[in-house]
Amino acid sequence: RMYPFTPMTYQSAPILRKAVEPKNPADLHALAKGLKLLYKSDPFVEIESSKEGEHIVCAAGEVHMESCIKELAESFAKVEILTSPPLVTFKETVRKPEARHKGVRTQNGMCTFFVSTSFIPDALAKLLS
């Protein structure tokens, strides 16, 4: 008796997102087929469609994204592809200073990380952005 493989679980989610579109609008159908094949071939890739109708590829990082776009263009869709700059979905901020410290221990118990939050002056925030 053979049992199916159990699905692999990942501890992190794709962090880089880019919108893709064909250079020639007539190749949109080929791009959609290519995105399905890319999704089937790489278990860490996520494909989304935005409200505006964009096809969004989500990958683990810059190198992973580059290889996904290359495979999509050369092997799966076989069309020239235009990509957007990386999409930023949200930004986090501190609403109030946190007086207590949060400790997180590593799995082996050898290290503990403590995090505390505080505001930075507006001038410094503008300089950093």
PyMOL commands that set and color helices and strands:
alter all, ss='L'
color gray80, all
select helices_A, chain A and resi 25-41+62-76+122-128
alter helices_A, ss='H'
color red, helices_A
select strands_A, chain A and resi 16-22+46-49+55-59+81-83+102-105+112-115
alter strands_A, ss='S'
color yellow, strands_A
deselect
rebuild
show_as cartoon
